[in-house]
Amino acid sequence: MKLVTVTGEDLGLVDLLRDPLSEALAQRHRCYDVDVASVGRVGEVVVSVTGSRGRLPLFFKADELEPGYVSRVVTDTLARFGL
């Protein structure tokens, strides 16, 4: 059973973030659906994480899309809110 699925319309963004997010979230031993989407005109991205305990949308600026940073913010925020 796959614990984490990462999807989105922008395949470049999905490819960039799939592995780091999958590895980080799988360590939580829960199922998550992650949607990665471009929003706005200047490259903002929303990473929306849905799990059994709720949904968490996180917004990133174009210059914040380093995979390790995004992964760390997502996992730290999920831990903080108990999702």
C-alpha positions, 0 to 999 in steps of 0.5 A, a space after each residue: 500500500 502506498 502511503 503518499 501520493 503526489 499529484 498535480 497538473 504541472 508535471 515539472 513541479 510534481 517531479 521536483 517535489 514527489 520524492 522528497 515529500 513522499 519520503 518525508 511523509 511516509 515516515 509518519 506512517 499515515 496515508 496522505 494525498 498531496 496536490 501541487 499546484 501553481 497559483 498566481 502570476 509570479 510562480 507561487 505554489 500551493 502544496 495541499 496535504 490531505 490526510 485522515 485528520 484534515 487538509 493543510 494548504 501551504 503556499 510557497 513563493 517561487 524562490 522557496 521551492 527547494 525540495 528539502 525546504 518544502 519537505 521540511 516545512 510540510 513535515 514540521 507543520 503537520 507535526 505541529 498541528 497533529 495531522 
